[in-house]
Amino acid sequence: MYDACTPGGYTGRCTAPLLVDLKTSTIISNESADIIRMLNSLRLPASGRVVDLYPPELAAGIDATNAWTYELINNGVYRAGFATQQKAYERAEADVHAGWARCDEALSKARFLCGDAVTEADVRLLPTAARFDGVYASFFRCGRKLIRADYPHVARWLSEMLALDPSVSSTFDLVGARRSYYTNLFPLNPGGIVPAGPELAAVTAAAERDESAFTWREL
């Protein structure tokens, strides 16, 4: 899954994805955005259909959405959390909520960020959204507003996105993520105290899995 820790953005300690060729033991990529694009373009040796997260007719809109959601939100929370000057923090925190407001407006008019089907843009934003109320709002000082209370269309989208993954309970462990951030990033929390916070079920409403949410392509 996509995270904010990518080249050109926050470069501190984080857990990054790693794509490895097991036959040659060669690292192919540790860049989340590239890995998502690679996996989506795979030509699998099977018949039938697969989900297409980057349909050609939506490519320009997806790329544009990726650009602003990354800058304002994915990387914005890290810029706010690791800011060492007040003005830098204020700019980053304002960016984060400008980004969520822009998402909320877009999602008031469409089911997903780029239309009626899940795309790469939704997948890239999902990890930050899933962690926001339980981690970034408090730990990275971005809690002026919360998704579950202040961005109703983002909250609806988040519930639907999480419902699309049948293993969501293991994919997004919000309690574990909060513990990891508060105990591993010592400079931001020298006491190592892990605060109480919402679980994922409290952040989102229940939603049903719906395969019509995807764009499919034939193999």
Residue pairs with C-beta under 8 A, 6 or more apart in sequence:
1 17
1 32
1 123
1 126
1 127
1 171
2 32
2 33
2 36
2 74
2 123
2 124
2 125
2 126
2 127
3 14
3 15
3 16
3 17
3 32
3 74
3 127
3 128
4 10
4 14
4 70
4 74
4 75
4 77
4 78
4 128
5 11
5 12
5 14
5 15
5 16
5 32
5 78
6 16
6 31
6 32
6 33
6 70
6 75
7 31
9 70
9 74
9 75
9 78
10 75
10 78
10 79
10 82
12 78
12 82
12 185
13 184
13 185
16 30
16 32
17 30
17 32
17 35
18 27
18 29
18 30
19 27
19 28
19 29
19 30
19 35
19 38
20 26
20 27
20 28
21 27
21 28
28 38
29 35
29 38
32 124
33 66
33 124
36 53
36 120
36 123
36 124
37 54
37 120
40 52
40 53
40 54
40 120
41 54
43 219
44 50
44 219
46 219
47 219
48 218
48 219
49 216
49 217
49 218
49 219
50 216
50 217
50 219
51 118
51 214
51 215
51 216
51 217
52 214
52 215
52 216
52 217
53 118
53 119
53 120
53 123
53 215
54 62
54 119
54 120
55 117
55 119
55 215
55 217
58 114
58 115
58 119
61 114
61 115
61 121
62 114
62 119
62 120
62 121
65 113
65 114
65 121
66 120
66 121
66 124
68 99
68 102
69 99
69 103
69 113
69 121
69 124
69 125
70 124
71 95
71 99
72 95
72 96
72 98
72 99
72 102
73 95
73 96
73 99
73 100
73 103
73 125
73 128
74 124
74 125
74 128
76 92
76 93
76 95
76 96
76 99
76 142
77 92
77 96
77 128
77 132
77 136
77 140
77 142
78 140
79 88
79 91
79 92
79 95
80 89
80 92
80 93
80 95
80 96
80 140
80 141
80 142
81 136
81 139
81 140
81 141
81 142
81 188
82 140
82 188
83 89
83 92
89 141
93 141
93 142
93 144
96 136
96 142
97 142
97 144
97 145
100 145
100 147
100 150
100 151
100 154
101 151
103 113
103 125
103 151
103 153
103 154
103 157
104 151
104 152
104 153
104 154
105 153
106 113
107 113
107 153
107 154
107 156
107 157
108 153
110 116
111 117
111 157
111 160
111 213
112 118
112 119
112 121
112 122
112 157
112 213
113 119
113 121
113 122
113 125
113 157
114 121
114 122
116 213
117 213
117 214
117 215
118 161
118 164
118 213
118 214
118 215
119 215
122 157
122 161
126 158
126 161
126 162
127 172
128 136
129 147
129 154
129 157
129 158
129 161
130 158
130 162
130 172
130 174
130 200
130 203
131 172
131 174
131 177
132 142
132 146
132 147
133 146
133 147
133 148
133 197
133 198
133 203
134 174
134 175
134 177
134 178
134 197
134 198
134 199
134 200
134 203
135 174
135 177
135 178
135 181
135 197
136 142
137 143
137 146
138 195
138 197
139 178
139 181
139 182
139 185
139 188
139 189
145 151
147 154
147 155
147 158
147 203
148 155
148 198
148 202
148 203
148 204
155 203
155 204
155 205
156 205
158 203
158 204
159 204
159 205
159 206
159 207
160 207
160 210
160 213
162 168
162 172
162 200
162 204
162 207
163 206
163 207
163 208
163 209
163 210
164 209
164 210
164 213
164 214
165 171
166 209
168 200
169 200
172 200
174 197
174 198
174 199
174 200
174 203
175 197
175 199
178 194
178 195
178 197
179 194
182 189
182 192
182 193
182 194
182 195
183 189
183 192
183 194
186 192
